[in-house]
Amino acid sequence: MARKRKGRDVSGWIVVDKPAGMTSTAVVNKVRWAMQAKKAGHAGTLDPEATGVLAVALGEATKTVPYITDALKAYLFTVRLGQATNTDDAEGEVTATSAMRPDDAAIKAALGGFVGDVMQVPPKFSAVKIDGERAYKRARDGEDFEVAARPLWVEELILTDRPDADHVELEMVCGKGGYVRSIARDLGEVLGCYGHVVRLRRIWSGPFDADNAITLEEIDRLAHDPALDAHVLPLEEGLAELPRVDCIEVSATRLRNGNPGPVIATDVEYGDECWAAHQGRAVAVGRYKGGELYPSRVFNTGPFGA
């Protein structure tokens, strides 16, 4: 018999403004402890030294994580020109240098080559798996290996500031699986001057924005306090990218049991993925077919989904 998890049956999202120097997993663990929640996860890893939006899902909201992971995200980052590092960020060892410093016009011209459907090679110091093992472990062990290029959609990449000759500040909007460190590395190579990331901040992720995030200090201060519940957003926030249909109570019961149920739909077509709501609360996600929703995920919410 499986051991019953301890904690509260709380479901929803907490948007954390992640501080530098902490892993994403450590932030999730802190939130779960502070909320005394049974279950928690995050939608999109941030490097330990990166800051900004880390959307933490609690309880039933963890079932909506893929929709945030797949959503567009925006980053502000600073690239140090003239140096390459083995980690593609400031934490690594400098492996090459250049005295060349391109002007703003050259940088702007080069950025165009990184927009749209691109193939990107993740950093060797990353969590991608090579023959079943994390790349960063192989890199730390000094192994010589190649990381395969992966497709990435870049919606926008613009120069926002040039504080000095050695640094450029950029803003990027991209899809799932983008490595900002790879952008900095590859931009430096295209410009012929090398480059690596020295500052990285995620400013929004899908529907979640840094302006509405809570700091880890505030979470610590409100730990185990009911006042922290006010910062929990409904799990439905994680479904913002999907169209919504509605259903009556009888259909809601069928859907929660994993069976197709009739729904009221206006802006969806046959085969579309959408989510069904009853009295404004999420019941299930599935495919719309002939007036019914065929569920692939169902929600059995606790206090924040009642």
C-alpha positions in Angstrom: 0.0 0.0 0.0 1.4 3.4 -1.0 2.3 5.7 1.8 -0.1 8.7 2.1 1.6 12.0 1.6 1.6 14.5 4.5 0.5 18.0 4.0 -2.4 20.2 2.8 -4.6 19.5 -0.2 -3.9 22.9 -1.7 -4.1 23.5 -5.4 -3.0 26.5 -7.4 0.0 28.6 -8.5 2.5 30.7 -6.6 4.6 32.9 -8.9 8.0 33.4 -7.3 10.6 36.0 -8.1 13.5 33.6 -7.9 16.7 35.0 -6.3 20.2 34.4 -7.7 22.2 31.6 -6.1 19.4 29.0 -5.7 18.3 26.1 -7.8 14.7 25.9 -9.1 14.2 22.7 -7.1 15.3 24.4 -3.9 12.7 27.2 -4.5 10.0 24.6 -5.1 10.9 22.8 -1.8 10.8 26.1 0.1 7.3 26.9 -1.3 6.0 23.4 -0.5 7.3 23.7 3.0 5.9 27.2 3.5 2.5 26.2 2.2 2.6 22.8 3.9 1.5 21.4 0.6 1.4 17.7 -0.3 2.6 18.3 -3.9 4.5 20.9 -5.8 6.4 21.4 -9.0 7.7 24.2 -11.3 7.1 25.1 -14.9 10.5 25.7 -16.5 13.9 25.5 -14.8 16.0 28.6 -14.3 19.8 28.4 -13.9 20.9 28.9 -10.2 22.3 32.4 -10.9 19.3 33.5 -12.9 16.5 35.5 -11.3 12.8 36.2 -12.1 9.6 34.3 -12.8 9.5 30.7 -11.5 5.9 29.5 -11.6 5.4 26.9 -8.8 2.4 24.6 -9.1 0.7 23.1 -6.1 -1.5 20.1 -5.9 -3.8 19.6 -8.9 -2.2 22.6 -10.6 0.8 20.4 -11.3 -1.4 18.8 -14.0 -1.4 22.1 -15.9 2.5 22.5 -15.8 3.0 21.3 -19.5 0.8 24.2 -20.7 3.1 26.8 -19.0 6.3 24.9 -20.0 5.2 25.0 -23.6 4.1 28.7 -23.5 6.3 31.7 -24.7 8.7 33.2 -22.1 10.6 36.5 -22.0 14.1 37.1 -20.7 16.3 40.1 -20.1 20.0 39.3 -20.2 23.4 40.9 -20.4 26.1 39.5 -22.6 29.8 40.1 -21.9 31.6 40.5 -25.2 35.2 39.5 -25.7 35.2 36.3 -23.6 34.0 32.7 -24.0 33.6 30.5 -20.9 33.2 26.7 -20.6 29.8 27.2 -19.1 28.7 30.0 -21.3 28.1 32.2 -18.3 30.1 34.1 -15.7 30.4 31.0 -13.4 32.7 29.2 -15.8 36.4 29.4 -16.7 37.4 31.8 -19.5 38.4 29.7 -22.5 39.0 32.3 -25.2 39.3 36.1 -25.5 39.2 38.7 -28.2 39.9 42.4 -28.4 37.3 42.9 -31.1 34.2 44.9 -30.1 31.4 45.1 -32.7 29.3 48.3 -32.9 25.6 48.4 -32.3 24.7 48.2 -36.0 26.7 44.9 -36.4 25.0 43.5 -33.2 21.5 44.4 -34.4 22.2 42.9 -37.8 23.4 39.6 -36.3 20.4 39.3 -34.0 18.1 38.7 -37.0 19.8 35.4 -37.6 18.5 34.2 -34.2 14.8 34.9 -34.8 12.2 32.4 -36.0 12.7 28.7 -36.3 16.4 28.1 -35.3 18.5 25.1 -34.3 20.3 25.6 -31.0 23.0 23.6 -29.3 22.4 23.5 -25.5 25.4 24.3 -23.3 27.6 21.4 -22.2 26.9 22.5 -18.7 23.2 21.9 -18.9 20.6 19.3 -17.8 20.1 17.8 -21.3 20.7 14.0 -21.3 23.5 12.4 -23.3 23.2 8.6 -23.5 21.0 8.7 -20.4 23.4 10.9 -18.3 23.1 14.7 -17.6 25.5 16.7 -19.8 26.7 18.8 -16.9 27.9 15.7 -15.1 29.9 14.6 -18.1 31.3 18.1 -18.5 32.3 18.2 -14.8 34.1 14.9 -15.3 36.1 16.4 -18.1 34.6 14.2 -20.8 34.8 15.2 -24.5 31.3 15.0 -26.0 29.0 16.7 -28.4 25.5 18.0 -27.7 23.0 17.7 -30.5 21.2 20.8 -31.8 17.6 21.2 -31.0 14.8 23.2 -32.6 13.7 26.5 -30.9 11.2 29.1 -31.8 12.5 32.7 -31.1 9.6 35.2 -31.3 11.8 38.3 -30.7 15.4 39.2 -29.9 16.3 42.8 -29.6 19.1 45.0 -28.3 17.8 47.1 -25.4 21.0 48.8 -24.1 24.7 49.1 -24.6 26.1 50.2 -21.2 29.7 50.0 -22.4 31.8 48.5 -25.1 32.1 45.2 -23.3 28.4 44.6 -22.6 25.1 44.4 -24.4 21.7 44.1 -22.9 19.1 42.0 -24.8 15.5 40.9 -24.5 14.3 37.7 -25.9 10.9 36.0 -26.3 11.1 32.3 -27.1 9.4 29.0 -26.9 10.1 25.9 -24.9 13.6 24.7 -24.4 15.5 27.9 -25.1 19.0 28.4 -23.6 19.9 32.0 -23.2 23.5 31.0 -22.6 23.6 29.4 -26.0 22.3 32.6 -27.6 25.1 34.6 -25.9 27.7 32.0 -27.0 26.5 31.8 -30.6 26.0 35.6 -30.9 29.6 36.1 -29.8 30.8 33.5 -32.4 28.8 35.1 -35.2 30.2 38.5 -34.3 33.7 37.1 -34.1 34.4 38.4 -30.6 33.1 35.6 -28.2 30.5 36.1 -25.5 28.8 34.8 -22.4 25.9 35.6 -20.1 26.6 37.7 -17.0 23.0 38.4 -15.9 19.8 36.7 -16.7 16.2 37.5 -15.6 13.0 35.9 -16.8 10.4 38.7 -16.8 7.3 36.6 -17.8 6.4 33.0 -18.5 3.0 32.4 -20.2 0.4 34.3 -18.1 2.8 34.8 -15.2 4.6 38.2 -14.8 7.5 39.2 -12.6 5.6 42.3 -11.6 3.1 40.1 -9.8 5.5 37.7 -8.3 6.3 37.2 -4.6 9.8 37.1 -3.3 11.3 34.2 -1.4 11.9 36.5 1.6 8.1 37.2 1.7 7.4 33.5 1.5 9.7 32.9 4.4 8.1 35.6 6.4 4.6 34.2 5.8 5.5 30.5 6.1 2.7 28.4 7.7 0.6 31.6 7.9 -2.9 31.6 6.3 -2.0 35.0 4.8 0.3 33.2 2.3 -2.8 31.6 0.8 -3.7 35.1 -0.6 -0.8 34.7 -3.0 -2.1 31.4 -4.5 -3.6 31.9 -7.9 -6.3 29.5 -9.2 -5.0 26.4 -11.1 -7.1 27.8 -14.1 -4.3 30.3 -14.6 -2.2 27.5 -16.0 -4.8 26.9 -18.7 -4.8 30.4 -20.0 -3.3 29.3 -23.4 -6.2 26.9 -24.0 -9.8 27.7 -25.1 -12.5 27.2 -22.5 -15.8 25.3 -22.8 -18.5 25.0 -20.1 -20.5 22.1 -18.8 -23.3 21.4 -16.4 -23.0 19.3 -13.2 -23.9 16.0 -14.8 -21.2 16.4 -17.4 -18.7 17.6 -14.8 -19.2 14.3 -12.9 -18.7 12.3 -16.1 -15.6 14.2 -17.0 -14.0 13.9 -13.6 -14.5 10.1 -13.8 -12.6 10.2 -17.1 -15.6 9.7 -19.4 -16.6 12.0 -22.3 -19.2 14.6 -21.4 -21.3 17.1 -23.3 -20.0 20.7 -23.2 -21.1 24.1 -24.4 -18.6 25.4 -26.9 -18.5 28.5 -29.1 -15.0 29.2 -30.2 -13.6 25.7 -30.6 -13.5 23.3 -33.5 -13.5 19.5 -33.8 -10.3 18.0 -32.4 -9.2 21.2 -30.5 -7.6 20.8 -27.1 -9.5 22.8 -24.5 -10.5 22.8 -20.9 -14.0 22.4 -19.4 -15.3 24.5 -16.6 -18.2 24.0 -14.2 -19.2 27.1 -12.3 -15.9 28.7 -13.3 -13.7 25.9 -12.0 -11.6 23.6 -14.1 -13.0 20.1 -14.5 -10.9 18.5 -17.2 -8.6 19.1 -20.2 -9.3 17.1 -23.4 -10.3 17.1 -27.1 -13.5 18.5 -28.3 -15.4 16.1 -30.6 -19.0 16.4 -31.7 -20.3 18.4 -28.8 -18.4 16.4 -26.2 -15.1 16.7 -24.4 -12.9 13.6 -24.3 -10.7 14.1 -21.2 -7.0 13.5 -21.0 -6.5 15.3 -17.6 -9.1 15.6 -14.9 -9.0 17.8 -11.8 -10.1 16.9 -8.3 -9.4 20.1 -6.5 -9.1 20.8 -2.8 -9.6 24.1 -0.9 -8.5 26.3 -3.8 -10.6 24.4 -6.4 -13.8 23.9 -4.4 
